[in-house]
Amino acid sequence: MTTLAPSGAPVSAVPGRTPVRDRISGLPTWLGAVIGVLVIVVVWWLASALLFRSSNAIPSPPEVVAKFFSASTWATTLSNLSGTLAAAARGYLFGNVAALLLAMLVLLVPPLEQVITQVAIVTYCLPLVAIGPILVIVFGRDAPAGASVVLAALSVFFTTVVGSLLGLRAAPRTSLDVVRAYGGTRLAELRLVQLIAALPNLFAALKIAAPAAFLGAVLAEYLGSGGDKSLGRALIAAQTNSDAPQLWYLALVSGGTAGLAYALVGLVARFVTPWSSGTEGSRP
């Protein structure tokens, strides 16, 4: 039972009693993540033991975890992962640089906005699974990682274009007026004010783009790109051999790598734009 305070806000009827919602919201964030992981592992274990015990389509957690403690498995995985990361990094770089340049071009030449926006939407709507095999054939053996780089670039282009445009347009009008008052050109406004104002939104887009680029590269390799040493080819081999523990292990490695890429970009963002994360560095 609750009563109303003079301000109209509900207060607990029992003195000294903290509401359950407040106690839960006061828990550290890492504890919620640990509880979520434990719930997933329990459900996974029950499914493997009760529903898929005969087919072993879902291996038990210990079977998959054992792969992480195998030196030979790790050596092979790291070798395959290095090629995938190299292709994903190139695609991430090319896609994001192209997106940022086109977003800046929109501000300098506003009539191009509709064309560039439509191009970004088309790249977002393209079914990567459909164009992946075409790219594999186009690049062929001369550039075995070409399709991986292109799919990684396509995976990040739309997100970064949208984030860059939102950020560039978030520049304070007073700062732009100051640059104009001192005779600054349109390019000076972009360089001195708008690019700095765009950093928080830009890094938010780059965080999302990091795992997208990696997963785009893996998809291209699964469709035939990347040569023999790639994570996608390792997935194909495990699927062909019906090796469920290896498949689940590779899926966890892929998910962990994508999550790590997201976290690394977020860490860079905290140092580059401390004012947007509410850290002490943002205070004057």
Order of alpha helices (4+ residues) and beta strands (2+ residues): beta-beta-alpha-alpha-alpha-alpha-alpha-alpha-alpha-alpha-alpha-alpha-alpha-alpha
